[in-house]
Amino acid sequence: MANRYGLEIRAAAASDAAGLAELLGTTDVPVGTADLAARIDALQRSGGTVLVAVEWGPPSGLVALAPVVTLGAARPFGLITTLVVGAESRRRGIGRVLLKAVGRAARQAGCDRLLLSVEPEQADLHAFCAAAGFTAEGRMQARPLLKRGSAEA
């Protein structure tokens, strides 16, 4: 999908499952490799997007998005179900690049905004969301998707 300064952002594949399971394990989300591969496949088959950030070794970041259609809105929103950057890879722009790529995928799916659930104790994620243009909507963080051709954070 994209390659910037040795960082590749691309669709996750079943072959990424082992590295992604290890990355998710650092966030207290234990999942087995085979189970994660099946979940990635199911999300992608149902119209979702799973993107992985890879530098020179194991995955350094992951974002998963599910378009959600509701009766209360004319267009779906993109629900970010997972956003993880490895501790040793943080503060280097990987999260922002993942958000930009998943925003593009959400627009292609017809979504008009991104939503991300952030728990009160996740201070670092709250700060990241604020810096990336999200605003609080209850326990969710929301960011409108900009139209093609306009600047995006």
Beta strands, then each sheet from edge to edge (+ up, - down):
strand 1: 2-4
strand 2: 7-11
strand 3: 49-54
strand 4: 59-68
strand 5: 77-85
strand 6: 113-117
strand 7: 135-137
strand 8: 140-144
sheet 1: 1+ 2- 3+ 4- 5+ 6+ 8- 7+
end
